[in-house]
Amino acid sequence: MEVGVRSPKRQQIIRLSQRLLKIALGLLVLGLVFGVGFYGVLFAVAPRPVAKAYHQWGVPFQKCLECHQSGNHAPLMTHRPVRFCFPCHRPREDQKK
């Protein structure tokens, strides 16, 4: 066999592996796009509390859980408790003046 000439079987294997690599890369990119979009939507629809003394960045999450897990004076949390609130639930200014 000449140097630099590949057999038809080897060429077929190379084409197949290139095709599979392109498919895997496409699925990875598609998964990343859907993942970022999904979390973007979750951040966009998270309720934004009115900025009060207890709805500020420095408040520890245990204080949030005290109110939002009891349901007495605040709406119940609709998700599992996490160690941070404000990346999703950004305080907003009060509209009533």
C-alpha positions as CSV (number, residue, x, y, z in Angstrom):
1,M,0.0,0.0,0.0
2,E,1.3,3.5,-0.8
3,V,2.2,5.9,1.9
4,G,-0.5,8.4,2.7
5,V,-3.3,6.4,1.0
6,R,-6.0,5.2,3.4
7,S,-8.1,2.1,2.8
8,P,-11.9,2.6,2.1
9,K,-12.7,0.9,5.4
10,R,-10.5,3.3,7.4
11,Q,-12.0,6.3,5.5
12,Q,-15.5,5.1,6.4
13,I,-14.5,4.8,10.1
14,I,-13.0,8.3,10.1
15,R,-16.1,9.8,8.5
16,L,-18.3,8.0,11.0
17,S,-16.3,9.2,14.0
18,Q,-16.3,12.8,12.6
19,R,-20.1,12.7,12.2
20,L,-20.6,11.3,15.7
21,L,-18.3,14.0,17.1
22,K,-20.3,16.7,15.3
23,I,-23.6,15.3,16.7
24,A,-22.2,15.1,20.2
25,L,-20.9,18.7,20.0
26,G,-24.2,19.9,18.6
27,L,-26.2,18.2,21.4
28,L,-23.8,19.7,24.0
29,V,-24.3,23.2,22.6
30,L,-28.1,22.7,22.4
31,G,-28.1,21.5,26.0
32,L,-26.2,24.5,27.1
33,V,-28.5,26.9,25.3
34,F,-31.6,25.3,26.8
35,G,-30.0,25.2,30.3
36,V,-29.1,28.9,30.2
37,G,-32.6,29.7,28.8
38,F,-34.3,27.7,31.5
39,Y,-32.5,29.4,34.3
40,G,-32.9,32.7,32.7
41,V,-36.7,32.2,32.7
42,L,-36.6,31.1,36.3
43,F,-34.7,34.3,37.3
44,A,-37.1,36.4,35.3
45,V,-40.3,35.0,36.9
46,A,-39.1,34.9,40.5
47,P,-41.2,37.3,42.7
48,R,-39.5,40.5,43.7
49,P,-40.3,41.5,47.3
50,V,-40.7,45.2,48.2
51,A,-37.5,46.6,49.7
52,K,-38.0,46.8,53.4
53,A,-35.6,46.3,56.3
54,Y,-36.1,42.6,56.2
55,H,-35.8,42.3,52.4
56,Q,-32.2,43.5,52.0
57,W,-29.0,41.9,50.8
58,G,-27.4,41.7,54.3
59,V,-30.2,39.6,55.9
60,P,-29.1,36.0,56.6
61,F,-31.2,33.4,54.9
62,Q,-32.3,31.9,58.2
63,K,-34.4,35.1,58.8
64,C,-36.0,34.6,55.4
65,L,-36.8,30.9,56.3
66,E,-38.4,31.9,59.6
67,C,-41.1,33.9,57.8
68,H,-41.5,32.1,54.6
69,Q,-41.7,28.5,55.9
70,S,-44.2,29.3,58.7
71,G,-46.6,31.1,56.3
72,N,-47.9,33.3,59.1
73,H,-47.0,36.7,57.7
74,A,-45.3,35.9,54.4
75,P,-46.2,33.7,51.4
76,L,-44.9,30.2,51.6
77,M,-41.8,29.3,49.6
78,T,-42.6,27.2,46.6
79,H,-39.1,25.7,46.3
80,R,-36.5,24.0,48.5
81,P,-34.6,26.3,50.9
82,V,-31.3,27.5,49.6
83,R,-28.5,29.5,51.2
84,F,-29.2,32.6,49.2
85,C,-32.4,34.5,48.2
86,F,-31.4,37.7,46.5
87,P,-29.8,36.6,43.2
88,C,-33.3,35.5,42.2
89,H,-35.5,37.5,44.4
90,R,-34.1,41.0,44.0
91,P,-35.8,43.6,46.2
92,R,-37.8,46.3,44.3
93,E,-38.8,49.8,45.2
94,D,-42.3,50.3,46.6
95,Q,-44.7,51.5,43.9
96,K,-47.1,53.1,46.3
97,K,-46.1,56.6,47.3
